[in-house]
């Protein structure tokens, strides 16, 4: 470019001033290149065309054209960037060849120089375009990566929130199930004993006294179990302590208070505290339903059969014509099914072949290796 300027014939002061003003405007337009790349490109192209029309010879401001091509390639779409490259190549190539044609020179060295200038213009424009598109692609890749990371973070937060809600729901369900089993059974026993005691107050004070004693003991045991549940809820431990929960050793007392019969076949083995508590709660809920819907004459029977890989829990009772204590539908059977299914067991509830009602649960036992 310097060589071209040196080869330019002497110009008048007016053209020199005009070239200086237009050159300053071209360089000043660089200020807007980052925020307005398309406007910057158009301003440069227009000013360069004005210089070409009014001056007819190249100036140093020609070096701004590759900068404009770079910014358009870096900060706009592929279609606009390619269009800008074509426009810039046309403007950059027309200028030196136009000056050569207007000079009407036959100097082969000058013509060779013009060809070299044209080749340099093509190289400069395509290089600026390539660098700009490369930067554009890298920036887009970074943006996509940031979006993907944000989406992954949002997805992770959503999954954590869903797990937290599921955990909270499970905790609320467990609390409701435990409270239902404790309260429903205890109240049912107390109501049945109270009604029986009232009927025997005048005829047999001793039976009435026994009924009151059972009511008192049942109430104390219910309070004790509820305190255990509350202590578990207040504990900051991640693992729930089931060692103080009801065990199979407590089952005979439960059956006795419900005036039921307990039969055990086989030898107890491989029962974890959770399995023992589940068996206890199944029997408790079944006896509760027996007391609620069939009364003290239901003759409930509890059978535990220990097999090699599972334990069978069967609770049966006769059906009577007495009105139930509470005829509103409850959630006891739902809670019972949830307990059994949590241990991969099976549960059947309904009338049996003898005309009574039966609750039958089969719970797998852990195998010893």
C-alpha positions as CSV (number, residue, x, y, z in Angstrom):
1,X,0.0,0.0,0.0
2,X,2.9,2.4,0.8
3,X,4.4,1.6,-2.6
4,X,1.1,2.4,-4.3
5,X,0.9,5.7,-2.6
6,X,4.4,6.5,-3.7
7,X,3.5,5.6,-7.3
8,X,0.4,7.9,-7.2
9,X,1.0,11.0,-9.2
10,X,1.1,14.2,-7.3
11,X,-2.3,15.3,-6.1
12,X,-3.6,18.7,-5.4
13,X,-4.2,20.2,-2.0
14,X,-8.0,19.7,-2.3
15,X,-7.7,16.0,-3.0
16,X,-5.2,15.7,-0.2
17,X,-7.6,17.4,2.3
18,X,-10.5,15.2,1.0
19,X,-8.4,12.1,1.4
20,X,-7.5,13.1,4.9
21,X,-11.0,13.8,6.0
22,X,-12.4,10.6,4.5
23,X,-9.6,8.6,6.1
24,X,-10.3,10.1,9.5
25,X,-14.0,9.2,9.1
26,X,-13.1,5.6,8.2
27,X,-10.8,5.2,11.3
28,X,-13.4,6.9,13.6
29,X,-16.0,4.4,12.6
30,X,-14.0,1.7,14.3
31,X,-15.5,3.0,17.6
32,X,-18.8,1.3,16.8
33,X,-17.4,-2.0,15.5
34,X,-18.1,-4.1,18.6
35,X,-21.7,-3.0,19.3
36,X,-22.8,-2.3,15.7
37,X,-20.7,-4.5,13.4
38,X,-23.1,-4.3,10.4
39,X,-23.4,-0.5,10.6
40,X,-19.6,-0.3,11.0
41,X,-19.2,-2.5,7.9
42,X,-21.7,-0.4,5.8
43,X,-20.1,2.9,6.9
44,X,-16.6,1.6,5.9
45,X,-17.9,0.3,2.5
46,X,-19.7,3.6,1.7
47,X,-16.7,5.8,2.7
48,X,-14.3,3.6,0.7
49,X,-16.6,3.8,-2.4
50,X,-16.7,7.6,-1.9
51,X,-13.0,7.7,-1.8
52,X,-12.8,5.5,-5.0
53,X,-15.2,7.8,-6.8
54,X,-13.7,11.1,-5.7
55,X,-10.0,10.3,-5.4
56,X,-9.3,7.5,-7.8
57,X,-6.3,6.3,-5.9
58,X,-6.0,4.0,-2.8
59,X,-5.3,5.4,0.7
60,X,-4.1,3.9,3.9
61,X,-7.7,3.6,5.2
62,X,-7.9,0.6,3.0
63,X,-6.6,-1.5,5.9
64,X,-9.9,-1.0,7.8
65,X,-11.8,-3.2,5.3
66,X,-10.3,-6.5,6.7
67,X,-11.3,-5.3,10.2
68,X,-14.9,-4.7,9.0
69,X,-14.9,-8.1,7.4
70,X,-13.6,-9.7,10.6
71,X,-16.3,-8.0,12.8
72,X,-19.1,-9.0,10.5
73,X,-17.9,-12.6,10.4
74,X,-17.4,-12.7,14.1
75,X,-20.7,-11.1,15.3
76,X,-23.3,-11.9,12.6
77,X,-25.0,-14.9,11.0
78,X,-23.2,-17.0,8.3
79,X,-25.4,-15.5,5.5
80,X,-24.6,-11.9,6.4
81,X,-20.9,-12.7,7.0
82,X,-20.6,-14.3,3.5
83,X,-22.4,-11.4,1.9
84,X,-20.1,-9.0,3.6
85,X,-17.0,-10.9,2.4
86,X,-18.2,-10.7,-1.2
87,X,-18.9,-7.0,-0.9
88,X,-15.6,-6.3,0.7
89,X,-13.7,-8.3,-2.0
90,X,-15.4,-6.3,-4.7
91,X,-14.7,-3.0,-3.1
92,X,-11.1,-3.9,-2.3
93,X,-10.3,-5.3,-5.7
94,X,-12.1,-2.6,-7.8
95,X,-10.0,0.2,-6.3
96,X,-6.5,-0.8,-7.3
97,X,-7.6,-2.0,-10.8
98,X,-9.6,1.2,-11.3
99,X,-6.6,3.3,-10.4
100,X,-4.5,1.2,-12.8
101,X,-7.0,1.7,-15.6
102,X,-7.4,5.4,-15.1
103,X,-3.6,5.8,-15.0
104,X,-3.5,4.2,-18.5
105,X,0.0,3.0,-17.8
106,X,1.8,0.3,-19.8
107,X,4.4,-0.2,-17.2
108,X,4.5,-4.1,-16.7
109,X,5.9,-3.6,-13.2
110,X,3.0,-1.5,-12.2
111,X,0.5,-4.0,-13.7
112,X,2.3,-6.8,-11.8
113,X,2.1,-4.8,-8.7
114,X,-1.7,-4.3,-9.2
115,X,-2.1,-8.1,-9.5
116,X,-0.1,-8.6,-6.3
117,X,-2.3,-6.0,-4.6
118,X,-5.4,-7.8,-5.7
119,X,-4.0,-11.1,-4.5
120,X,-3.1,-9.5,-1.2
121,X,-6.6,-8.1,-0.9
122,X,-8.2,-11.5,-1.4
123,X,-5.8,-13.0,1.1
124,X,-6.5,-10.3,3.7
125,X,-10.2,-10.5,3.3
126,X,-10.5,-14.3,3.4
127,X,-8.1,-14.5,6.3
128,X,-10.1,-11.9,8.3
129,X,-13.3,-13.8,7.4
130,X,-11.8,-17.1,8.5
131,X,-10.5,-15.8,11.8
132,X,-13.9,-14.0,12.5
133,X,-15.9,-17.2,11.8
134,X,-13.6,-19.3,13.9
135,X,-14.1,-16.9,16.8
136,X,-17.9,-16.8,16.1
137,X,-18.0,-20.6,16.2
138,X,-16.0,-20.8,19.4
139,X,-18.2,-18.2,21.0
140,X,-21.3,-20.0,19.9
141,X,-19.9,-23.3,21.3
142,X,-19.3,-21.6,24.6
143,X,-22.8,-20.2,24.7
144,X,-24.3,-23.6,23.9
145,X,-22.1,-25.2,26.6
146,X,-23.2,-22.6,29.1
147,X,-26.9,-23.2,28.1
148,X,-26.4,-26.9,28.4
149,X,-24.8,-26.5,31.8
150,X,-27.6,-24.3,33.0
151,X,-30.2,-26.7,31.7
152,X,-28.3,-29.6,33.4
153,X,-28.2,-27.5,36.6
154,X,-32.0,-26.8,36.4
155,X,-32.7,-30.4,35.7
156,X,-30.6,-31.4,38.7
157,X,-32.4,-28.9,40.9
158,X,-35.7,-30.2,39.6
159,X,-34.7,-33.8,40.3
160,X,-33.5,-32.9,43.8
161,X,-36.8,-31.0,44.4
162,X,-38.8,-34.0,43.2
163,X,-36.8,-36.4,45.4
164,X,-37.2,-34.1,48.3
165,X,-41.0,-33.9,47.8
166,X,-41.2,-37.6,47.3
167,X,-39.2,-38.1,50.6
168,X,-41.5,-35.6,52.4
169,X,-44.5,-37.4,51.1
170,X,-43.1,-40.8,52.2
171,X,-42.4,-39.4,55.6
172,X,-45.9,-38.0,56.0
173,X,-47.3,-41.3,54.8
174,X,-45.2,-43.2,57.4
175,X,-46.2,-40.8,60.2
176,X,-49.9,-41.1,59.3
177,X,-49.6,-44.9,59.0
178,X,-47.9,-45.3,62.4
179,X,-50.3,-42.9,64.2
180,X,-53.3,-44.6,62.6
181,X,-52.1,-48.1,63.7
182,X,-51.4,-47.0,67.2
183,X,-54.5,-44.8,67.8
184,X,-57.1,-46.8,65.9
185,X,-56.2,-50.0,67.6
186,X,-55.9,-48.6,71.1
187,X,-59.2,-46.7,70.8
188,X,-61.0,-49.7,69.3
189,X,-59.8,-51.9,72.2
190,X,-60.8,-49.2,74.7
191,X,-64.2,-48.7,73.2
192,X,-65.0,-52.4,73.2
193,X,-63.7,-52.8,76.7
194,X,-65.7,-49.8,77.9
195,X,-68.9,-51.1,76.3
196,X,-68.3,-54.5,77.9
197,X,-67.5,-53.0,81.2
198,X,-70.7,-50.8,81.2
199,X,-72.8,-53.9,80.5
200,X,-71.2,-55.7,83.5
201,X,-71.1,-52.9,86.0
202,X,-74.3,-53.9,87.9
203,X,-74.0,-57.7,87.3
204,X,-70.3,-58.4,87.6
205,X,-68.2,-55.6,89.2
206,X,-65.0,-57.8,88.8
207,X,-65.4,-58.0,85.0
208,X,-66.1,-54.3,84.9
209,X,-62.9,-53.7,86.9
210,X,-60.9,-55.9,84.5
211,X,-62.3,-53.9,81.6
212,X,-61.2,-50.6,83.2
213,X,-57.8,-52.0,83.9
214,X,-57.4,-53.0,80.2
215,X,-58.5,-49.6,79.1
216,X,-55.9,-48.0,81.4
217,X,-53.1,-50.2,80.2
218,X,-54.1,-49.8,76.5
219,X,-54.1,-46.0,76.9
220,X,-50.7,-46.0,78.6
221,X,-49.2,-48.2,75.8
222,X,-50.7,-46.0,73.1
223,X,-49.1,-42.9,74.7
224,X,-45.8,-44.7,75.0
225,X,-45.8,-45.6,71.3
226,X,-46.8,-42.1,70.3
227,X,-44.0,-40.7,72.4
228,X,-41.6,-43.0,70.5
229,X,-42.9,-41.7,67.2
230,X,-42.5,-38.1,68.3
231,X,-39.0,-38.8,69.5
232,X,-38.2,-40.4,66.1
233,X,-39.5,-37.3,64.3
234,X,-37.5,-34.9,66.5
235,X,-34.3,-36.9,66.0
236,X,-31.8,-35.6,63.5
237,X,-30.5,-39.0,62.5
238,X,-30.8,-40.1,58.9
239,X,-31.7,-43.7,59.8
240,X,-34.9,-44.4,61.8
241,X,-34.3,-46.3,64.9
242,X,-36.6,-49.3,64.9
243,X,-35.1,-51.2,67.9
244,X,-37.6,-49.7,70.3
245,X,-40.5,-50.2,67.9
246,X,-43.0,-53.1,68.5
247,X,-41.4,-56.6,68.1
248,X,-42.8,-60.1,67.9
249,X,-42.2,-60.5,71.6
250,X,-45.0,-57.9,72.1
251,X,-47.4,-59.9,70.0
252,X,-48.9,-62.2,72.7
253,X,-49.9,-59.2,74.8
254,X,-51.5,-57.5,71.8
255,X,-53.5,-60.7,71.0
256,X,-54.5,-61.2,74.5
257,X,-55.9,-57.7,74.9
258,X,-58.0,-58.2,71.7
259,X,-59.3,-61.5,73.2
260,X,-57.8,-63.3,70.2
261,X,-56.0,-66.7,69.8
262,X,-52.4,-66.9,68.7
263,X,-51.0,-70.0,66.9
264,X,-47.3,-70.1,65.8
265,X,-46.1,-72.8,63.4
266,X,-42.4,-73.3,62.9
267,X,-39.4,-71.5,64.5
268,X,-38.9,-67.8,64.1
269,X,-35.8,-67.0,62.1
270,X,-34.2,-64.3,59.9
271,X,-36.7,-61.7,60.9
272,X,-35.2,-58.2,61.0
273,X,-36.6,-55.5,63.3
274,X,-38.4,-54.0,60.3
275,X,-40.1,-57.3,59.5
276,X,-41.0,-57.9,63.1
277,X,-42.6,-54.4,63.3
278,X,-44.5,-55.0,60.1
279,X,-45.9,-58.3,61.3
280,X,-46.9,-56.6,64.6
281,X,-48.7,-53.8,62.7
282,X,-50.5,-56.2,60.3
283,X,-51.8,-58.2,63.2
284,X,-52.7,-55.0,65.1
285,X,-54.6,-53.5,62.2
286,X,-56.4,-56.8,61.5
287,X,-57.5,-57.1,65.1
288,X,-58.5,-53.4,65.1
289,X,-60.8,-54.0,62.1
290,X,-62.1,-57.2,63.8
291,X,-63.1,-55.2,66.9
292,X,-64.5,-52.3,64.9
293,X,-66.7,-54.3,62.6
294,X,-67.5,-57.6,64.4
295,X,-67.2,-56.7,68.1
296,X,-66.0,-58.9,71.0
297,X,-67.8,-62.0,69.6
298,X,-65.7,-62.1,66.4
299,X,-63.4,-64.8,67.8
300,X,-60.3,-63.5,66.0
301,X,-57.5,-66.0,65.4
302,X,-53.8,-65.1,64.5
303,X,-51.6,-67.7,62.8
304,X,-47.9,-67.2,62.2
305,X,-46.3,-69.8,59.9
306,X,-42.5,-69.7,59.6
307,X,-41.2,-71.2,56.4
308,X,-37.7,-71.4,55.0
309,X,-37.8,-68.3,53.0
310,X,-41.0,-66.4,54.1
311,X,-43.4,-66.0,57.0
312,X,-47.1,-66.3,56.6
313,X,-49.4,-64.0,58.7
314,X,-53.1,-64.9,58.7
315,X,-55.7,-63.2,60.9
316,X,-59.3,-64.5,60.7
317,X,-62.5,-63.6,62.5
318,X,-66.2,-64.4,62.4
319,X,-68.7,-61.9,60.9
320,X,-71.4,-60.7,63.3
321,X,-74.5,-58.6,62.9
322,X,-73.6,-55.9,65.4
323,X,-73.2,-52.4,64.1
324,X,-69.6,-51.3,63.6
325,X,-68.0,-48.9,66.1
326,X,-67.0,-46.6,63.2
327,X,-68.7,-47.0,59.7
328,X,-66.5,-44.4,58.1
329,X,-63.9,-45.8,55.6
330,X,-60.3,-45.6,56.9
331,X,-56.8,-46.0,55.6
332,X,-55.8,-49.0,57.7
333,X,-55.9,-51.5,54.8
334,X,-54.0,-49.1,52.6
335,X,-51.3,-48.7,55.2
336,X,-51.1,-52.5,55.7
337,X,-50.6,-53.0,52.0
338,X,-47.9,-50.4,51.9
339,X,-46.0,-52.1,54.7
340,X,-46.2,-55.5,53.0
341,X,-45.3,-54.2,49.5
342,X,-42.3,-52.3,50.9
343,X,-40.9,-55.7,51.9
344,X,-41.7,-57.2,48.5
345,X,-44.5,-59.3,50.1
346,X,-48.1,-60.0,49.1
347,X,-51.4,-59.2,50.9
348,X,-54.9,-60.5,50.4
349,X,-57.9,-59.3,52.3
350,X,-61.5,-60.4,52.1
351,X,-64.0,-63.1,53.0
352,X,-62.7,-66.7,53.5
353,X,-64.2,-70.1,52.7
354,X,-65.7,-70.5,56.2
355,X,-67.8,-67.4,55.9
356,X,-65.6,-65.2,58.0
357,X,-63.1,-62.5,57.1
358,X,-59.4,-63.0,56.6
359,X,-56.2,-61.0,56.3
360,X,-53.3,-62.9,54.8
361,X,-49.8,-61.5,54.3
362,X,-46.8,-63.4,52.9
363,X,-43.5,-61.6,53.7
364,X,-40.2,-62.8,52.3
365,X,-37.3,-63.5,54.8
366,X,-33.7,-62.5,54.1
367,X,-31.6,-65.6,53.2
368,X,-28.4,-66.3,55.1
369,X,-25.3,-66.7,52.8
